[in-house]
């Protein structure tokens, strides 16, 4: 997935640099409150996902929790999701244009015009618009992670050495920019970056929709923070904003990163399929990590084997001591699988986590 800052459209305004409070990376604009508008953009020749709002709400909750944790509460992320899919007045091909840059500007300008964004620039928070697109800059079935090349379905996706799926396809095209002169940020996450919940998709949403949009660059040297390689390795709760970047933003003193609270459910919970690459008819479980001495009040586990299909609930009796793993059952044939886990602890903490894997044919 392309996660580059569009330097050609960054406008740095003349004027004093802020030395106090929490501010954009260049010090020019207050970000004690960030006003993030999220819109789901659908070409006129495509249909919106039936559960699009559940998916968007999941990501917005994740990035809000991460932002609060990493800013130490010094910056508030106020998120406003457009209540309906925004149906563009152009087809998918027309929105794409000739390359990923044209896709970016065609898509974001369509959303800005339709919403009359940013409107009143005197609003309290620093304004960012994030477009979650139904398409990629090239045709791609992001649930199977294939596109047609010379008439043949060809895999195109980012998979780790152990077989975990992460965002990243040549046909993706997510990107963002920060405009200091106009006091705003603009981001686009293509379908590959959000419609299917690969581990790290939440990192992409924050990387583009907040990080680059407030001027954060990719760290040098590269690391596993949210503004670098996190999306290829982690869910967002497992990553961080670097200490040096926090210092520039006014979120910290630049000292070594402080680990999250070991009792925090958001920070400590993961749910990963076991085995990582299941075979057809092979039993599959979810293997969990937990914070501290977590005790469960309830867990709800759902799976989906068709992006447009229903979510199937997997029964469990997980109340009490936190389980190390729970069974998902088995899958009769090779298939992509999305899963979602809703957890409530007896101490009142709750968390939601989504993931994805592919079942392969038995040999």
Buried (B, 14 or more C-beta within 10 A) or exposed (E): BBBBBBEEEBEEEEEEEBEEEBBBBBBBBBBBBBBBBBBBBBBEEBEBBEBBBEBBBBBBBBBBBBBBBBBEEBBBBEBEBBEEBBBBEBEBEBBBBEEBBBBBBBBBEBBBEBBEBBEEEEEEBBBBBBBBBBBBBBEBBBBBBBBEEEEEEEEBBBBEEEBBBBBBBBBBBBBBBBBBEEBBBBBBBBBBBBBBBBBBBBBBBBBBBBBBBBBBBBBEEEBBBBBBBBBBBBBBBBBBBBBBBBEBBBBBEEEEBEEBEEBBBBBBBBBBBBBEBBBBEEEBBBBBEBBBEBEBBBBBBBBBBEBEEEBEEBEBEBEEEBBEEBBBEEBEEEBBBBBBBBBBBEEEBEBBBBBBBBBBEEE
